[in-house]
């Protein structure tokens, strides 16, 4: 699989010729709505076995082989070169497909309103072959220990048809907002807590959930140990059913990190108690804040490297956004950026005829445009390059896998690159 970034004056026809494929295959792989409207800086996935590399100044067979994980002898053999021959700049080398590694993939899906949009259900169906877990969001706990169920529709059937584990996501949300008071009741009132666990077991049996996933956020710092004790109790209850237990954790870089989103999340305890965690390594750039990358690679790495001091890599699923944001400039407190999919971001760049740029430090694409009312905008999103950088980090640190928030936002390159990088574990 090749990632190609469109340069000025390039066409899909010329790109297809360079890689020995067809325009039709590139259009299909990248779901390009209009082949005549491509964007400078747009990252395409070229659906070929292996990839090509053009020799740059200072390259050698050894350095290129190290870059792609291929011995220099094998690289020379494949390209019918002598290991001692100097490489001319611009020479095209074929790089064989990379070995795949087995990883688990989770994706949340969030039905909202009174019906499930057909496009959302179709998105879950399209993604399911690439998933280990499918996580409808969410079962909202109530103060009496009962549960408010999400719309389930055909999600259980989609999971069964694709050998995907159905994940039961449970939150301490009231009116779609995380509540520390609700958390306090669930974690400290034993009568409510026992009823709560009984209702979880009943719902899990009803729908066929095999992983019970607690996304308790904005908890009181005083409830840190109560949360740990609750998880141990829940773990023992669920293991008797043969179920997994997992949690979602805020992105911390130290055990002492302050704030209501962080203090009650005890990385070391969760690493000991539950089967795995999802670390929410996104939202550095968020809808209510200033324009910046949503999940810049440096801060993501910092969080994961801290987590590795508290728990084994085999229990860590790295969180990843499937969306970007469009901010109106200059940023003003109280304004909200527009969320949009990677595909929508590319179409917006095409609409305003502006090039897509790339921040190599953050490993994230972005662009600016001026709308019809003269307002300046800044857009940060994800593309094939940024997601491949995350996959490389997962492989480098040997993490359990990746967890996406959330389905329903088209990003076709992501799923193709999953298939190119990983053998997706199927537990069901």
JOWOSUL-V951211 format. One record per helix or strand of 2 or more residues. SS is the DSSP state (a for helix, b for strand). FROM is the first residue (numbers start at 1). TO is the last residue. If there is no record, write none. Layout:
# JOWOSUL-V951211
ss=SS from=FROM to=TO
ss=SS from=FROM to=TO
This chain:
# JOWOSUL-V951211
ss=b from=2 to=5
ss=a from=12 to=19
ss=a from=23 to=30
ss=b from=43 to=46
ss=b from=51 to=54
ss=a from=61 to=68
ss=a from=72 to=78
ss=b from=92 to=95
ss=b from=101 to=109
ss=a from=118 to=130
ss=b from=133 to=141
ss=b from=147 to=148
ss=a from=155 to=161
ss=b from=165 to=171
ss=b from=173 to=174
ss=b from=177 to=178
ss=a from=180 to=188
ss=a from=190 to=207
ss=b from=211 to=215
ss=a from=221 to=239
ss=b from=244 to=249
ss=a from=267 to=273
ss=b from=276 to=279
ss=a from=297 to=307
ss=a from=313 to=315
ss=b from=316 to=321
ss=b from=324 to=328
ss=b from=338 to=340
ss=a from=342 to=351
ss=b from=357 to=359
ss=b from=364 to=370
ss=b from=376 to=381
ss=a from=384 to=397
ss=b from=401 to=405
ss=a from=412 to=421
ss=b from=422 to=424
